[in-house]
Amino acid sequence: EYSFNVMNDVQELAETITKELKEEWTTLESLGIEKMDSPLIHEETIAKELLRSLFSQQNGDFVTSVDERNIVLIKSLHKEDMEEERRVAVEAILSTHNIPVGMEQFPSGKRKSWDIIKQWIDESDIYLLIVGGRYGSLDVSTGKSYTHMEYEYAIQTQKPMILCVIDDTYLDKKIALHGKTAKEKENPGKYYAFRDLVCESQCNFYSSLEVLSLNISNDI
C-alpha cells in the first residue's frame, strides 16, 4: 500500500512507473521482442493521469491494488496465415501490461524441441491458444500436431488458458484472402476433432481481429 499527498507523491509514482516500463522494454528488446507503441512508455504525463484515474476523492488516499505482470505464451495453429492474429494478440497482451512470448521460435515438427516447449509452458503464467483453420505439423510418434500436444500438456499441468477459435464466416474470409493455405487439407479430420476438443472448454469465437483483441484483453 502507498499513501500519497495529491501532487508530490503522484509525481514520484508516475516517474517510478515510467522508469520501470522503460527498463521492461529494454529487457524485451534484448529477447528479440519488437517494441510496440505504448503511450505509457513515451509520455510521463499519461502515466500521471493513469495514477489519478485509479482513485477518486471519495475513496481516500490509499493505493490498494498493485498487480504483477503475467507472462502470456502465444500459440496459433499455423504461422503463415495467422500473422495478423499474432500481432493483435501481442498488442492486446501489452495493453494489459503483461509480457507476450511467441512460440514460433521453436520449430514445429522437431521432437527435440518438445522439452523446451514444455519448459516454456511451465514457466508462463497463461497459455493463449488461437485456433485458425489449420491443424499444424504432426509429431510422428503420436500422430498429433505439436499444438494439440501443447494444449493437452497445458491442461495436464492446470495452466490458466485463454482459448480463441475462429468462427466459420471469418474463416471463409481468410480462405478467400489467403487461398487454400488458410484451410487444413492434409488432416481435416484431426483438425475438426481438435477444434471440437477445444470448444468443449470455455472458449471465445472471434469473427474479426477486433473481437479477438477484445476477447484476449477481457480474459487476461
N, C-alpha and C positions, 0 to 999 in steps of 0.2 A: 504494500500500500504506500502511496505517496500523498502527502499533504502539500498544498501549494498556495501561495498568495497570488492573486489573479494574474498579474503580469510577469513578474520576475521568474517564478518557477515554471510557468508555462513556456517562457522563452528558453529556459535551461533544458526542459524536457524535449522541446522541439529540436534544439541543437543536438541533443543526445540521439534522438531518433534518426535525424538526418545523417549523423556520423555513422551510426550502426548500419543503416541502409547502404551507404556508400561502401563500407567495409564488406558487407554481404555481397554486393555486386562485384567487388574485386575478387572475392572467393569464387563466385560463379564463373566469372570470365576465365579464371585460372583453370577451371574444369572444362572449359570449352563451350560453356553455355552462353549463347548470344544475349547481349544486353537488350532488353525491351524498353520502350518508353514508359516511364512512370513519373508522374508529377511529384511524388514524394521524394524521388531521388534528386530531382533537379531544382525544386523550389522549396526552400525552407519555410517560406510564408505559408505554403499549403500545409506543411507539417504542423504549424501552429494552429491553423484552422481546424485540422483534424482533431487535435487535442481538445480545442474548445468545444467541438461538436460532441465529444464524449460525455460532457457534463452539462447540467443545467443549474441555474442559480438556486432552484428549489431543492436540489439534491445534495447540498453541502459541498465540501471541498476535498473529497477523497477519491482517488483512483483505485477501484477495487477489482478491475479485471485486466490482467496482462497475460495474453495468450502466447504460448510457444509457437514457433514456426514448425509446420509439418513438412516432411519430405514426401512428395507425391510422385509415385512411379507411374509413368505413362506407357501404355501398351495398346497399339492398334493392330488389327489383323494383317494389314498389308501396307507397306510403306508408300509405294508409288502413287496410289490413288487416295491416300489418306493424309497428304501433306497439309491440306487446309485444316483438317480436324486436329492434327498435332499442333499447328500454330495456335489455333483457337484454345486448345487445352492449356498450352503454356501460358498464354495471356490471361486466361481465367484463373489459373493457379497463382500466378504472380499478383493478380489484382486482389487476392485474398491474403497476400503477404506470406505465402508459402513457397516452397522450393520445388520446382519441377525437375525430374530426372527422366530422360528418354531411354528406351530400351533398344533403340536402333543401332547403338554401338556394339551390341552383342550379336554376331552373325547367326541368324536362324539357320537351322539345319546342321549345326556342328555340335555334336554331343558334348565335346569338351567344354563348351560354354555353359552347360547346364548348371554346374556347381556355382559358377559366377552369378548366373541369373537368380538362383535360389538365394544366394547371399544378398543380392540387391533387394529382393522381395523382403527378406528378413529384416534388413536394415531400414527399409522405408516405412513410413507411418501409414500410408494409404496406397492401395493398388487401384489405379484407374484403367479400366478396360473400355475401349471403343470398338464396337463390333460393326464393321462395314459390310462389304459384300464378298470378302474373300476369307478362306479358311487358314491359309498360311502354310509355311514349309513343314513337312512331315518329319517326325523322328522315326527312323526305320524300325527301332526295337519295339515301339508301342503302337505305331500306326496312327498316332495322334499328332496334331500340329503342336509346335512348341508353345503357341499361345494357349491352346487347350490345356497343356500340361501346367503352364504357369498359373492359369486360373484355378485348376484343381489344387495346386500347391498352396495358393493364397487362401483357399477355403480350408484346406487341411491345417494351416497354421493360424487360422482365425484372424487373418489380416483384414482390417477395415477396407471395404471396397466401394468404388463408385463405378457403376455399370451403365454404359450408354450404348444403345442399339439403334442403328439407322432404321427408319421406317421404310416401307416398300415404295412409297411415292418418291421420297428423296433418293432412294437407291436407283430408281428408274432414271431420275435426272442425272445422277452421276454416271450411269451407263451411257446415256446419250452424250455426255460431255467427254468421258474418258474412253469410251468404247467398251469392248468386252473384257478389258483388263480389270474393270471395276467389279466384275461378277465372277464367282467361283465356277470354273469349268471342269477341273480335274477331279474334284471331290465334292460335288454338290450335296450328296447325302450326308457326309460328315459335317459339312458347313451347317446345314439346316438342323442337324441333331445338336451341334454345339450351340447354335443360336437359341434353340428351344431350351437347352440346359441353362443358359444364362438368363433367359426370360423367366425361368422358374423362381429365380431370386428377385428381389426388389430391384428393378432396373428402370431407366428412363429411355423412352424413344425420342429420337430427335429428327425433326423434319426440316431443319435448316442449321446453319452454323451458329446463328444467333440463339436458337433454342439449346443447342449443345453447350454453348458458353454459359447460358443461364443455369442449365442443369448442373454443370460442374461446380459453379460458384455456390449455388444453393446447397448442394450436397456436402461440400467441404465445410 
